[in-house]
Amino acid sequence: GAVVSQHPSWVICKSGTSVKIECRSLDFQATTMFWYRQFPKQSLMLMATSNEGSKATYEQGVEKDKFLINHASLTLSTLTVTSAHPEDSSFYICSAPPAGGISSEQYFGPGTRLTVT
Amino acid sequence: SQKIEQNSEALNIQEGKTATLTCNYTNYSPAYLQWYRQDPGRGPVFLLLIRENEKEKRKERLKVTFDTTLKQSLFHITASQPADSATYLCALDSTGTYKYIFGTGTRLKVLA
């Protein structure tokens, strides 16, 4: 199946700093990617939809100025957590559906563990 | 509000038996329902998709049923193996735009 990678796999940062997480589709093009957040023992929560060539759309309750998303190319989306705080510590996961699919199989990255101290 | 319920308690079964996991939902009319496997510290891995007009889907040792009247999906793993031990998530989408809502998952442990 198709592969989605994330970098870094884990990161520790100090409160107040910004962190960038990359999501890449390695062997297919993705005009749309999704960013999720997962807290321990909780479900994945969709944060935003990343659209190549246009602005991201954010789910209700997600601060767009805090979680900056840039879909720079058909294979790369980045999520920047700005002015990170300890409550932003979580597992961030991206996903990318195959082009032309309608809610069919989608491919998830391995996730990025963010710890804010 | 929309709610997806999966058994939060871990399910322990003996190797070789059939594991059955449940996904119930309320206040929702999904057109698509997916099942994923998630290992600790990893992203989910897609297993099966079933559409609202389908009753059952199979893939190798996996079987999914979808009952829109009962608002329930059942996920079966036959001839279970210790390697099947993981957390299994169900996810629902009503729009066809990949905006899935995920359940909290059920942890399955297959005992050798």
Boltz contact constraints between the chains, C-beta under 6 A:
constraints:
  - contact:
      token1: [A, 43]
      token2: [B, 102]
      max_distance: 6.0
  - contact:
      token1: [A, 43]
      token2: [B, 103]
      max_distance: 6.0
  - contact:
      token1: [A, 43]
      token2: [B, 104]
      max_distance: 6.0
  - contact:
      token1: [A, 44]
      token2: [B, 102]
      max_distance: 6.0
  - contact:
      token1: [A, 93]
      token2: [B, 43]
      max_distance: 6.0
  - contact:
      token1: [A, 97]
      token2: [B, 98]
      max_distance: 6.0
  - contact:
      token1: [A, 102]
      token2: [B, 96]
      max_distance: 6.0
  - contact:
      token1: [A, 103]
      token2: [B, 32]
      max_distance: 6.0
  - contact:
      token1: [A, 103]
      token2: [B, 93]
      max_distance: 6.0
  - contact:
      token1: [A, 103]
      token2: [B, 96]
      max_distance: 6.0
  - contact:
      token1: [A, 103]
      token2: [B, 98]
      max_distance: 6.0
  - contact:
      token1: [A, 104]
      token2: [B, 49]
      max_distance: 6.0
  - contact:
      token1: [A, 105]
      token2: [B, 46]
      max_distance: 6.0
  - contact:
      token1: [A, 108]
      token2: [B, 43]
      max_distance: 6.0
  - contact:
      token1: [A, 108]
      token2: [B, 44]
      max_distance: 6.0
  - contact:
      token1: [A, 109]
      token2: [B, 43]
      max_distance: 6.0
  - contact:
      token1: [A, 110]
      token2: [B, 42]
      max_distance: 6.0
  - contact:
      token1: [A, 110]
      token2: [B, 43]
      max_distance: 6.0
  - contact:
      token1: [A, 111]
      token2: [B, 43]
      max_distance: 6.0
